[in-house]
């Protein structure tokens, strides 16, 4: 990894030995998974702080879904997420990202305390990079093909992983040219974003090629349609598949996972860290004494 240690405000993460768990907070009435459960201001703030208590290292605040739909004015998007960011920052030093592609919203979010701008359009708007650079924030560069909130029917790739990796490498170069330090860049291959289920499964299996670009790589797999289609599982039954996908990505180099179900994801992430040799077990008892307990009772 080219720049493994990232400082987010008062928090520092060494991505050589840590996986950051990112909780998802949607201030939208039409989010694909929670259908507006955290749209209300109090619900958004309370859910974010509960996620921190449940083990999240990071909270991602979004005011507009990725799915196609009408444009939301920047002022309205900012009104949805900026007060939430400010409230979370006043209560916690957790890493905060603003999920936005609008420069005005990004600027207001950074002023309110966001450490990261999570751009699902891959720096389509170069003005966003200028805002990130001026504000000293980190950026998540995500692979997607469509213009913001527009459809992209039947996406086709010759080799989805190679093409996504090439896209991200070009966008990293662009970000650096526009003034964002390389040590503040994170990449995301964009599972399901202008990709079908076979594409997203291939990205999961070959995630090491994305991580191989040398930047901390984010896997946003939680409850997505590729999991539902693979397992014939409705949205409310995708937790097990989401955890499996996240762990596969971690074992192949992902260092941030974006998840809805924080307590369960925290357990999966910390077990993966322990299996990688980065985290000791909470305690050692099984087969550690003179008289060993039967299997399953340690």
C-alpha positions in Angstrom: 0.0 0.0 0.0 1.4 3.4 -1.0 0.0 5.4 1.8 -1.2 3.0 4.5 -1.6 5.4 7.4 -4.5 8.0 7.2 -5.2 10.6 9.7 -8.9 11.6 10.0 -9.0 14.5 12.5 -8.1 13.0 15.8 -8.3 9.4 14.6 -5.5 7.6 12.7 -6.0 4.3 10.9 -3.1 2.1 9.8 -4.7 0.2 6.9 -1.9 -2.4 7.0 -3.4 -3.7 10.2 -6.9 -2.4 10.5 -10.2 -2.6 8.7 -12.5 0.4 9.2 -16.2 -0.3 9.6 -18.3 2.4 7.9 -22.0 2.7 9.0 -24.6 3.9 6.5 -26.9 6.8 7.5 -29.4 7.8 4.8 -31.3 11.1 5.2 -33.5 10.2 2.3 -37.2 9.3 2.2 -36.5 6.7 -0.6 -33.3 5.0 0.3 -33.1 1.5 -1.3 -32.7 -0.4 1.9 -34.2 1.3 4.9 -37.0 3.2 3.0 -36.6 6.4 5.0 -36.1 5.0 8.5 -33.3 7.5 9.2 -34.8 10.4 7.2 -35.9 12.3 10.3 -33.1 14.4 11.8 -33.3 12.9 15.3 -33.4 9.4 13.8 -30.3 10.0 11.7 -28.3 11.5 14.6 -29.4 8.8 17.1 -28.7 6.0 14.6 -25.3 7.3 13.8 -24.3 7.6 17.5 -25.7 4.1 18.2 -23.6 2.8 15.3 -20.5 4.3 17.0 -21.4 2.6 20.2 -21.9 -0.6 18.3 -18.3 -0.5 16.9 -18.4 1.7 13.8 -15.2 3.5 13.1 -16.9 5.7 10.5 -20.3 7.0 9.6 -21.3 7.9 6.0 -24.1 10.5 5.8 -26.0 10.7 2.5 -28.9 12.9 1.4 -29.5 11.6 -2.1 -29.7 8.0 -3.3 -27.5 6.7 -6.2 -30.6 5.4 -8.0 -31.9 7.3 -11.0 -34.3 10.2 -10.1 -34.8 13.9 -10.2 -32.0 16.2 -9.3 -32.1 17.5 -5.7 -30.9 21.1 -5.4 -27.7 21.5 -3.5 -29.3 23.7 -0.8 -31.8 21.0 -0.1 -29.3 18.2 0.0 -27.1 20.3 2.3 -30.1 21.0 4.6 -30.5 17.2 4.9 -27.0 16.2 5.8 -25.0 19.2 7.2 -26.9 19.5 10.5 -26.5 15.8 11.1 -22.8 16.0 10.4 -22.5 18.9 12.8 -24.4 17.1 15.6 -22.4 13.9 15.2 -19.1 15.8 15.2 -20.2 17.6 18.4 -20.8 14.3 20.1 -18.0 12.1 18.7 -14.5 12.0 17.1 -15.8 9.2 14.7 -14.7 9.5 11.1 -17.5 11.2 9.1 -18.0 11.1 5.4 -20.5 13.1 3.3 -21.9 11.0 0.4 -22.3 13.7 -2.2 -21.1 14.7 -5.7 -22.1 18.4 -5.4 -19.3 20.8 -4.6 -21.5 23.2 -2.5 -22.7 20.3 -0.4 -19.1 19.0 0.1 -17.9 22.4 1.1 -20.6 22.9 3.7 -20.1 19.3 5.0 -16.4 19.8 5.5 -17.0 23.0 7.4 -19.5 21.1 9.6 -16.9 18.5 10.5 -16.8 15.9 7.7 -13.4 14.3 7.3 -14.2 12.6 3.9 -16.2 13.3 0.8 -17.6 10.0 -0.7 -18.1 10.7 -4.4 -20.0 7.9 -6.2 -19.5 9.7 -9.6 -15.7 9.3 -9.7 -14.9 13.0 -9.7 -17.1 13.7 -12.7 -17.3 17.3 -11.4 -13.7 18.6 -11.2 -14.9 21.4 -8.9 -15.5 18.8 -6.2 -11.8 17.9 -6.2 -11.0 21.6 -5.7 -13.3 21.8 -2.7 -11.8 18.6 -1.1 -8.3 19.9 -1.7 -9.0 23.3 -0.2 -10.8 21.8 2.8 -8.0 19.3 3.5 -10.4 16.4 3.4 -10.0 12.8 2.2 -11.9 11.6 -0.9 -13.5 8.3 -1.9 -13.3 7.8 -5.6 -15.9 5.4 -6.8 -16.3 3.7 -10.1 -19.6 4.4 -11.9 -20.4 5.1 -15.5 -23.7 7.0 -15.6 -24.2 10.7 -15.1 -25.5 11.4 -11.6 -29.0 10.0 -10.9 -29.4 8.7 -14.5 -29.9 5.2 -15.8 -27.2 3.1 -17.6 -29.1 0.2 -19.3 -27.3 -3.1 -19.8 -23.7 -2.2 -18.8 -21.2 -4.2 -20.7 -17.5 -4.9 -19.8 -14.9 -7.1 -21.5 -13.1 -7.6 -18.2 -15.0 -5.7 -15.5 -12.2 -5.8 -12.9 -9.5 -4.6 -15.3 -11.7 -1.9 -16.6 -12.8 -0.7 -13.1 -9.1 -0.8 -12.0 -8.0 1.3 -15.0 -10.8 3.8 -14.4 -9.8 4.2 -10.8 -6.1 4.6 -11.6 -7.0 7.4 -14.1 -9.2 9.1 -11.5 -6.5 8.9 -8.9 -4.1 10.6 -11.2 -6.7 13.3 -11.9 -7.3 13.8 -8.2 -3.6 14.4 -7.6 -3.4 16.8 -10.6 -6.3 18.7 -9.1 -4.6 19.1 -5.7 -5.7 16.2 -3.5 -2.7 14.6 -1.8 -2.3 10.9 -2.7 -2.3 10.1 1.0 -5.9 11.3 1.2 -7.3 9.1 -1.6 -9.5 6.0 -1.1 -10.9 3.9 -3.9 -14.2 2.0 -4.3 -14.9 -0.3 -7.3 -18.6 0.4 -6.9 -20.4 -2.9 -6.5 -23.7 -2.8 -8.3 -23.2 0.7 -9.6 -23.8 0.4 -13.3 -22.9 -3.3 -13.0 -25.0 -6.5 -13.0 -24.8 -9.3 -10.5 -22.1 -11.2 -12.4 -20.0 -8.1 -12.6 -20.3 -7.5 -8.8 -19.5 -11.1 -8.0 -16.4 -10.9 -10.2 -15.3 -7.7 -8.4 -15.8 -9.5 -5.0 -13.8 -12.6 -6.1 -10.9 -10.5 -7.6 -11.0 -7.6 -5.1 -7.2 -8.1 -4.7 -6.7 -6.5 -8.1 -8.5 -3.3 -6.9 -6.5 -3.3 -3.7 -3.4 -3.8 -5.7 -3.6 -0.2 -7.0 -2.0 0.7 -3.7 -4.7 2.8 -2.1 -7.1 1.9 0.8 -10.0 0.1 -0.9 -13.6 0.3 0.2 -16.1 -2.5 -0.3 -19.7 -1.2 -0.3 -21.6 -4.5 -0.5 -24.2 -4.3 2.2 -27.6 -5.7 1.3 -27.1 -4.9 -2.4 -29.0 -6.5 -5.3 -26.1 -8.8 -6.3 -26.5 -10.5 -3.0 -30.3 -10.7 -3.3 -30.1 -12.1 -6.8 -27.4 -14.6 -5.9 -29.3 -16.0 -2.9 -32.9 -15.3 -4.0 -33.1 -13.1 -0.9 -35.3 -10.1 -0.4 -33.8 -7.0 1.2 -34.6 -8.0 4.8 -32.9 -11.4 4.3 -29.5 -10.3 2.9 -27.5 -10.0 6.2 -25.7 -13.3 6.0 -24.8 -12.7 2.3 -23.6 -9.2 3.1 -21.3 -10.4 5.8 -19.9 -13.2 3.6 -19.3 -10.7 0.8 -17.6 -8.2 3.2 -15.3 -10.9 4.6 -14.3 -12.1 1.1 -13.4 -8.6 0.2 -11.4 -8.1 3.4 -9.4 -11.3 2.8 -8.7 -9.9 -0.6 -7.5 -6.5 0.5 -10.5 -4.3 1.3 -9.7 -2.1 4.2 -13.0 -0.3 4.6 -16.4 -2.0 4.5 -19.7 0.0 4.2 -22.4 -1.8 6.1 -26.0 -1.3 7.4 -26.1 -3.9 10.2 -23.3 -2.6 12.4 -23.2 -5.0 15.4 -23.1 -8.1 13.1 -20.7 -6.4 10.7 -18.4 -5.4 13.6 -18.2 -9.0 14.8 -17.4 -10.2 11.2 -14.7 -7.5 10.7 -13.0 -8.0 14.0 -12.9 -11.8 13.4 -11.4 -11.2 10.0 -8.8 -9.0 11.6 -8.0 -11.7 14.2 -7.7 -14.3 11.4 -5.2 -12.0 9.6 -3.1 -11.8 12.8 -3.8 -8.2 13.5 -6.0 -8.5 16.6 -5.7 -10.8 19.6 -8.7 -12.8 20.7 -10.7 -11.2 23.5 -9.6 -14.0 25.7 -8.0 -17.5 25.5 -9.6 -20.4 27.4 -10.3 -23.3 25.1 -7.6 -26.0 25.3 -5.4 -23.7 27.3 -5.6 -25.4 30.7 -4.4 -28.7 32.3 -7.9 -30.0 32.0 -9.5 -29.2 28.6 -13.1 -28.5 28.2 -15.2 -30.4 25.7 -15.4 -28.8 22.3 -17.8 -25.9 22.2 -17.6 -25.2 26.0 -14.4 -23.2 26.0 
